[in-house]
Amino acid sequence: MSATITQGFLDHKIFSIVSDVAAEKGVRAFVIGGYVRDCFLGRPSKDIDIVVEGSGIELAEAVGEKVHSNVSVFRNFGTAMLKYHGIEVEFVGARKESYRRDSRKPIVEDGTLEDDQLRRDFTINAMAFSLQKEDFGALVDPVGGIRDLAAGIIRTPLDPDTTYSDDPLRMVRAIRFATKLTTGAQTFSIVQESLDSIYRNRDRMNILSKERIVEELNKILVTPRPSIGFRLLDQTGLLEYILPQLSKLKGVETVEGKGHKENFSHTLEVLDNVASLEMEAIKEGRLRDFVYEDGQEKEVVRTEPNVWLRWAALLHDIAKPATKRYDPALGWTFHGHEVVGSRWIPKIFQSMKMPLNEKMKYVQKLVGLHLRPIALVTDEVTDSAVRRLLFDAGNDIDDLMILCHADITSKNPKKVARLHANFELVKRKLVEVEAKDAIRNFKNPITGDYVMELFGIEPCNTIGLLKEAVKNAILDGVIENTFEAADAYMREQAAGMGLFPKIDA
C-alpha cells in the first residue's frame, strides 16, 4: 500500500487548520489512532486524535482561538479537546511511558512520535497521518499497522507481556477490538503470542477498577456478534476474574445417559440472537424508548443498541447452575432459575460497580419474566394471560419479546420452526389485547382517595384489597378497563365486606 493516503481521508477543514497552526508554532503534528485505522476500514469516525511533538495543550489552545471554539484542558493528563463542526478533536503531546508493577497509571515523559506509537496498545491503533506541509497525508507506520490491518490481526507494538502487564485493561481492549472489527467480510483475530500473554497476565486484572472493565464489556455487548468477545474472555481466563457466575454455566453433566443443554454456549447464542433481532427492529423503526423530560414521559424511536437488553440476555440463565436438578422421570430441570436469577441481579451489579437504578431494575425484570412468553407459546394463549404479561412487562414488553424470541434455540429445526410459529401467534395476540384493553400502561381506575371519600374511611388495608380486586378483575377480563365498570365492581366487593357508601356518589 502507498505511503500516502488515498484522497478524501483528510479533506475536512480541521486538518488543514491544525497543519497551518502547527507550522506557525514550529511543532510537528500528526493524526493518530482510531481515526487512521477507521479511514482504511471505511468506517465513519467523528473522534480525531492529534499527537504533537511538543505541547498538545498549547496547540489546542491556538487552534481553538483560530476557529473560535472553546477548549477543554485536562492538565493532569496533558490533553485538551475542542469541537469543530460536530467533530471532537483531542490533542496530546507525544510521550513515552513507564509503569510501576502495582498500578496502571504511567510515569509520563516527553517523547517523539515514534515513542508515542510504541506505547500504543496495538499496531493498528499506532498508525499516523502527517499534517506537515511537506508530506501532508503521508502514512507513518513504523510498527506495521497497515499490514496487520489488511491481515485482520490484533498485535501489540512491543512484547505483549510488557504491554499487558503495564496496562492490563489492554487485554480486554484486545478482545473488544477483535469483536468490534470482525465483519462478514473480514475476521479479526488476536495473534497466538498475544493470547498466551493475556493468559499469563490474567491475574493483573486485579489492579483494574470495575468501572473500566464494565466500560469495555459494554462496548463488546453492543457489537453485532458479542459472543466473539465472551468466548475470547473465557479462552484467555479473564472471564473468571470479570464474571465468574458466567463461567459456571460451562459444561454438561450426564446422569443415566441424559445430559442437559450446554448453558454457556446457549447463553452466547441467545446474546447474538438478541443483537441480530434488536438491530433488525431498529432498522425498521419498530422499537421505542421512554424517557422523562420536564416531568413528562416521552416516547422516542430507538436508534442505537440498548446495552441493558444485552446484559439481560447475558444474565438470563445465570442461576441455572444453582437450580439444576436431575429427576428420573423428567430429566434435568432448572425450576425457578428465572426467579433466583432475578434476585441475583442486584448483587451482580453491585459487585461490578454498575448502576443500581432503573437500568438494574430493567435487567432484573427481563430476567425474571423471560420464561413467561415461552409459557404462552407452549400453553393456550388466553386474553387473561396476555393481559397479565402486558401489565407485568409494561413499556419493556417489546424488549422482553426480543429476549424470549432469541431464547428459542434447539438442534431440532422442526421444534424451532414450531416454536417460532407459535411465538408469532403470541405477538399478534399481544397487539390485539393491547389495542382492545390498553393494559401496557395500566393505571387502576379506582384510587385510594376515591375509596376513602366514598366510604368515609381512613387509610387501611381494606383500600388495598379493593384496589387489588379491581385490578385482577380487569386483567382477568371479568370487567372492562373503564371507571364505570371498575366502580360498580368495587362497590359489590365492598358490600361483601360490609362496607357501604357514606355519600351519594
N, C-alpha and C positions, 0 to 999 in steps of 0.2 A: 504494500500500500504506500502511496506517496507520502512524503514527509509533510506536505501541505494539505490542509483540509479541503474538502470539496466545498464549492460555493454554497453559501446560504447559512452556514453554521454561525458565523459572526456578523450577520447582516444587521442585527439590532443596534440601534444608535448608541446604546450604552457602552459598547465595546470600543468604538472609535473615540468616545469621550474619555473613557479611562485611559486609552492609549495616549491621547493628547496631554492629559493632566499628568500622567506618569512621566512623559518626556519633559514637561515643564519642571517637574520636581526632581528630575535627574535620577529616577529609580526605574527598575525593570519590573513589569507586571505580567502576570500570566493567568489565564482561566484554567482552573484545575478541578479534578474530581468528577463528581456525578454528572455535571453538565456535559463535559467532554465525552464521557462514556455514553450518555444517552444520545448525543449527537450521532455517534457511529451506529447506535442501535435503532435510530429513527424514532426515539421516544420523545414526546414533548417534555420540556423541563422549564420551570419558571424560577428555579433557585440557582443562582450563579455564585460560585466561589472564586474570589480573586486572591492570589498569593503574590506578595510584594517582596522583593529583595530590599528591604528597608522597613519603614513603619507603615503597617496596614491602616492604622487609625488615622495617621496624617493624610494618607492618600484618600481615604474615605471622606474625611472632612473637606478636602479640597474638591473632590468630585461632587459632594453634597452642595457645596457653595456654588459650583458651576451649574448644576441642574436645579437649584433651589429646592432641595429635598432635605428633610430632617434626617440627621444621622444618629443612630443609637450606638453608643460606645460602651463596650464591656472591657474595661481596663484590666480586670483580673485575668481575663483570657487573652488580652491583646488583640481583640477583634472589634469590628464595627460593621454596622449594617444600615443600608438605606433602601428605599423603594423607589423605583423609577418606572412609570407606565405599567404598573401591575407586576413588575418583576422584582424579586428580592435579591439584592447583591450584597454579599458578605465579603469583607476584606480582612486579611490576616497577614502578618509578616512571616516570611519564610523562616523556619526554625528547625532545630534538631532537638530531640528529646531523649531523656534517660529516666528510668523508673526505679523506685525502691520496691523491694520484694513484697511489702505489706500494703501497697497502695497502687491504684491505677491512675493516680494523679501524677503527671510527668514533671520532671525538672526540665524547664524550657530554656534554650539559649538561641540567640540569633543564628541563622544559618543561610545557606544558599538554596536555590530552587531544588537542586539535587538532594540536599539534606532533607528538605521538606518532602520530596517524593519518596525517599527511602523510609520515612517514618509513617507513611500512609498504610492503611490496613491491607489493601490488595492492589495488585498491579493494575487491574482495570480501573481503579479509582485514583491512580497516581499519574495518569496522563495529563498533559498540559498543552494549551494553545498559547503561543507567544502573542503578546499585544504590542511588541516593539515595531516601530515603523519599518525597520529594515527587513523583518521577516514575519510580518503580521500574518497570523493564522497558521504558522508552522507548528507541527506536532513535536512536542518534546517528550520523549518516551524512553528514558534510559533503562527501564526495568521490563520492557517487553509487554506492556499492557495491551497494545493493539493486536499482538499475536495471540495473547490469551483470550482476548475478547472474541476474535474470529474462531478460536478453538472451543469456546464455551468453558473456560477454565477459571476457577477461583483459586488464586495463588498469592502468597504473601511476598512482598519485595525482599524481605530479609528472611533469615532462618525462621520457620514458623514457631519454633519453641520460644524464640526471642519475642516475636510479635505477639503471641498469645499470652505468654507469661507476663509481659509488660502490661498489657491491657486485655484481660480475659473476656471483656464484652465482645471483642473482635471474633471470638469463637462463635457466638450466637449470630453476629453480623454475617459471618461467612455463610452460615446456614440460611440466613434471611436472603442474602443475595442469590444463592443457588436456587432458592424457591421463587423469588420475585422475578428473576431474569429468565427463568425457563418458560418457553412458549411451545406451541405446537410445532413451530418451525425450527427451534433450537433448544437443546438441553444444556444447562449449565451444571457443572459438577465441581466439587472440591477435590483437588489433587490428593492422591493417597497419602503423600508425605504430610499434608496438612491435616487430613482426617486422623492420622496416627498421632500427630502432635496435639490435636484437640483432646483426644482420649487421654494422653499422658498428662495434660494440664487441666483436666476437668475439675480437680479439687480447688483450682484458683477461682472457681465460681463463687466460693465462699466470701471473697472480698467485695463482690458486687452488690450494689443496692437492689432490692427487689423492684423498685420503680423502673430502673434502667432495663432490667431483664424483661419486665412486662411490656415496656415500650417496644422492644424488639419482637416479642411474641405477638403483639397486636399487629405489627406490620406483616408478620408471617401469616396471621389469620385472615387478613383481607386480600390475600393473593388469590388468583384463580384456582390453584391447587395447593392448599395449605398442608396437605398430607405429606408433601415432599419434605417440608421443614421438620415436621414432627417425627418422621422416620429417621431423618438425619440426627435429630436431637437424641433419639433412642440409640441409634447406631454408635454415636460418639460418647455415650454415657452421660450426657448433660441432662437428660430428662429426669434422672434420679435426683439431681440437685434442684431442678426447677419445679417439677410437678410429680412427685413420687406416686401420688394416687393414680396417675395415668399409667405409670409403668406397671402397676399391679393388675391392670386389665390384660396383660400379656399372658399367653399360654392357654392350653386346653387340657382340662382334666378329664380322664376317661374312667368310667365305672361300668362294669358289666358290658363292656364293648360300646357304651354310649358316651359320646363326647359332646360338649356344648360348643356354641359359636365362639370363635377366637375374637374376644371383645375389643382388643386393641385395634386390630385390623378393621373390624366393623365400625368402630368409632371414627377412624380416619376416613373410611368410605362415606360415612354419613356426613362428615365435615366437608368433604369435597362435593358431595351431592348438594348440601346446603349452599355452598359457594356458587355452584352452577345454577341452581334454581333461583337464588336471590338475584344474581346478575341478569338472568333472563327476565325476571319480573321487573327489575329496574329499567332495563332497555325498553320494555313495553309500557312503562309508566304505571304499573299496577300497584305499587307499594306506597303507602302513606305513613308519615311520621307525625306525631302530635307534640307540639311544643307550646310552651306558655309564654306569651308576650303581654305585658301590661295586665296581668291577672286573667287573661283570656286564653282558652285553648285554641290553638291554630293548627290547621291541617296543612302539611306541606308534602310535596312529592319527593320521595327518596331518590337521590341521585348517586349516592356513594354506598358501599357496603356497610352494614351495621355490624361492627366488631363484636357487639354483645350477643347478637344472634349466633355468631361463630363460636363464642365462648359457650353458649348453651349447647351447641352441637358437640363441642369438645367434651363437655362435662355431663351430657345427658345420661350416660350409663355408668357414671363414676362410682356408684355404690354397688354395682353388680358383684364384685368380689366379696363384699361384706354380707350380701344376701343370698349367695349361691348355696343351693341345697340339692341333694340328689334324692328323688322319690322313685322307687322301683316301678311304680305304676305310671308316673308322668314323665320320668326322666329328669333332666336338670331344670331347676326353676330359679327364678330371681324375684320372687314375690316381694312387692313393696320397695323395689330398688329406686323407683321414682320418688317415693316419699322420703326415704333415707337420703337419697342424693340431694333432694331439695333442702333438707336440714343441714347438709354438709356445706352448701354453697357459702353461707356467711363466714364459716371458719376458713375455707379455702381462700376466699377473697381477702380476709383479714391477714392470713399468713403471707400472702403475696403483695400486701400493701395496695390492694386495688380498692376502688371506691365502694363504700358501704351504703350508698344511697339508692336512688331508684334504678340505677343500672344493675346493681347487685340483685335487687328485688325482681327485676325483669328476668334475669337469668334463672333465679330461683323459681319463678312462676313457670317458665317454659320447661325446666327440668321436671318440676312437679306434675305438669299437665301433659307431658309428651306422649303418654300412652292413651290418653282419652280419645283422640280422633281415631286411633288404631282400633280401639274397642268398638267404636261406631262402625268401622269398616267390617268387622267380623260379626257384629250383632245387628239386630234390626235397627234401622235408623229412624228413631221416633222424633217427633217435633219436640217433645219434652227433653230428651237427651241433648238435642241440638241447642235448645234454649239454655240449658244448664252450661253447656260448653261455651256458648257466646257470653253468658254472664260472667263465668269464671275467667275467661281469657280477656274480655274487654277489647281495648284497642290493639292488643297484641295477638289477636286471633289469626291474622294473615301470616305473621312470623311463625306462630305455633304450627300452622298448617304446612308451612315450608319445611320446618323441622320434622314433622311427622311424615310428610311425603318422602323426605330424604332418608328416613329411618326404615323405609321398606327395602330391605336388602335380602337376597337369598340366592343360592346357587341354582335354584329351581326356577327357570324362566317362566314356566306356566303359573307357578304360585305368584311370582312378582306381577305378571300380567293381570291375574285375577284381582290381586290386592289393589293395583293401580286403578283398575276399572271401578272397583267398589269405592276407592278413595275419591274418584271424580263424582260419584253419586253423593258422597258426604259433602263435598264442596258445593254442589248445586243445592243441596238441602240447606246448607248454611246461608246461602244467598236468599233463598225463598223465605226462610224463617225470619231472617234479619229484616227483609223488606216488609214482611207482614207484621212483625211484633216489636221491632226496634229495641232489641234486647242488649245489643253490644254496649251501649252506654246507659244501661238501666238505672233509673232513679225511681225509688219507691214513691208511688203517688200519695201514699199516706205518710205524713211527717209526725214526729213526736209532739210537736207543738199543737198540731191539729187534734191529736188524740187527747191531750191534756185539756184543751179548751172544750172539746165535745163532751167529755165525761166529767169534767171538773175535778181532775185528779192531779196529784203532784208526780214528779218523776219517780218511776218504779219499774220493776221487771215486767209488769203487765204490758206496758207500752212496747217493749222489745218483742214480747211474744206475739202481739197483734201485728206488728210490722213484719215479723218473720213469716207469719201465717199468710199475709197478703203476698209477700214476695214469692213464697213457694207456690201459692195458688196461680200466680201469673206464669211462673216458669214451668209449672206442670200443665198449663193450658186449661186450668179449671175456670179461670175468668180472663177477660180481655185486659190488656195493659192500658186501662183508662182510669181516671179518677172515679168516675161514677160506679164502675164495676167494683173497683177496689173498696170504695166507701161502703157499698152495700154489703160486700163480703165481710169487711171488718166489723160492721155493726152486728152481723149474725154471729161471728166468733165471740164478740164481746158479750152478747146476750147469753151465750152458753157459759160464760164465766160469771154471770150475774151482774153484768155491768151495762147500764143503760144511759143514754144521753141525758145530760143535765140542762141542755139548752135545746131550743128548737132549731136544728141545723140540718 
